Amino acid sequence: MTGLSSSAVAEGTRSRPRLGPRAAAALVFGASAAVLVVEIVALRLLAPYLGLTLETSTLVIGIALTAIALGSWLGGRVADQVDPLRLLAPALGISGVVVALTPAVLRGVAEWARPLLILVAALTILVPGALLSAVTPLVTKVRLTSLAETGTVVGRLSGAGTVGSIVGTVLTGFVLLSRLPVSGILLGLGALLVIVSVPVGWRLRGRSGTAPALALVLAAGGLAASVAPGGCDVETRYHCAEVVADPSRTGGRTLVLDGVRHSYVDAGDPAHLEFTYVKAVASVTDAAFPAGRPLTAHHLGGGGLTLPRYLAATRPGTRSVVSEIDDGVVRIDRERLGLRPQPGIDVRTEDGRLGLRRLDTDTLDLVVGDAFGGVSVPWHLTTVEALTEVRRVLAPDGLYVANLIDHGEQSFAKAELATLRTVFAHVALLGEPVDTGLARTGAPPGGNLVAVASDRPADLAAVQKALDARRTGWKTVTGDALTTWIADAPVLTDDYAPVDQLLQPYAPQRGGKAAPRDAVVSVQDDPAHLPLP
């Protein structure tokens, strides 16, 4: 015992562990993995209410890191004052209960007390994260009985915790989220933590009296999660997805992703277009190419395949390739929307920008940009480099047509139009007059806009005629009017694309509070198409 004071020797004797090195490493490994599972799943749980944006990700990561720091500090401090063996089981058990209750609590708050959502979300991540992070210093204190082995013990447990974090991250991202619903993951993790706390408490302290109470709370959490609002028909890798039938149209179905209507489909009538922005894209296509001429098209984002099916129906022989990153959405198209595979539409589960790279140069008549993560276009599809790739695959007379959404000052939409102008010779903007600067009304600007870019001039008169025929109320803007609207907006590049910061996802009400007015992804003024509450 050289190197230890008599008081340290006495303390080491009193707290000599009944916890072997393997059990200690397993506890630290599991607790660290659980923290990362909670963090990643929390992103999915909050996306329907806060959006899948950089801000949401930053918020969740920041809270998780705060929990890890707080738990490590408090765990080490308490371990020096209280027998750590008394604290391990409660830390695991209480964490399990909070984790199991999280889906029901967050969805309930989002439904009935939305202003408290961020605070409650922070607590549901912070509490279990801090308690689980405290496991490492508690276990370290138990295992440290001699200063001679400090480096070995601390290094081994630190390594076990790091590996646990890696495994938790990989397991959640590649396995759990693709196979289990979010509520199932958190309930399962909560149950596992409670179950593990029982033998840990019994083995280390001979106490398991709290097990029945924890089990009761866990059961209550499962019941609450099963009836809590905000459930999904299907949870895909990226979205909470629902399919909503249109009571006014027999075959009408709306695909809702993370609480936002993305696509409207009539399986029996592919030529039926419901959303105004889709009508605008169709108007551009109809005006730019002779009626009935087959096209070669690429679609960035699949959703309900509304536009590929429209082109196939109105232009027989058209070949459309669709890059849809979410294979769950592809399954929903087939199983829930009744969209059977058909000749001429090739759906590929891939990232849109990577899909563009695989295409030959000067081969496409049309590229349609309609990819969204939450409420924004993925930033890597908005930059000069991405648009240069679009221009590469287009034939000299080809068109790029993109759906954009922004509100308020529309800083993102203006930046994207400025970026398009640096890549293409001719750029036009389509939208409601209030949104494109052609009219001033009491309503705040915002909603869907459609950008059109090409290296040949578009027949905007024909486009306007097609828009009027569909009674969209939209107008076209180009030239000096578009320059004035864009003003001094920045150009987006791979090196600088603050899309999430530029974007305002909802229109401001009086007083500056954010609330939905029009579309977020595919909705216009029709009240039937507002984002789900």
Secondary structure, 3 states (H helix, E strand, C coil): CCCCCHHHHHHHHHCCCCCCHHHHHHHHHHHHHHHHHHHHHHHHHHHHHHCCCHHHHHHHHHHHHHHHHHHHHHHHHHHCCCCHHHCHHHHHHHHHHHHHHHHHHHHHHHHHCHHHHHHHHHHHHHHHHHHHHCHHHHHHHHHCCCHHHHHHHHHHHHHHHHHHHHHHHHHHHHHHHHHCCHHHHHHHHHHHHHHHHHHHHHHHHCCCCCHHHHHHHHHHHHHHHHHCCCCCCEECCCCEEEEEECCCCCCEEEEEECCEEEEEEECCCCCCCCCHHHHHHHHHHHHHCCCCCCCEEEEECCCCCHHHHHHHHHCCCCEEEEEECCHHHHHHHHHCCCCCCCCCEEEEECCHHHHHHCCCCCCEEEEEECCCECCECCHHHCCHHHHHHHHHHEEEEEEEEEEEEEECCCHHHHHHHHHHHHHCCEEEEEECCCCCCCCCCCCCCEEEEEEEEECCCCCHHHHHHHHHHCCCCCEEECHHHHHHHHCCCCCCECCECCHHHHCCCCCECCCCCECCCCCCCCCCCCHHHCCCC
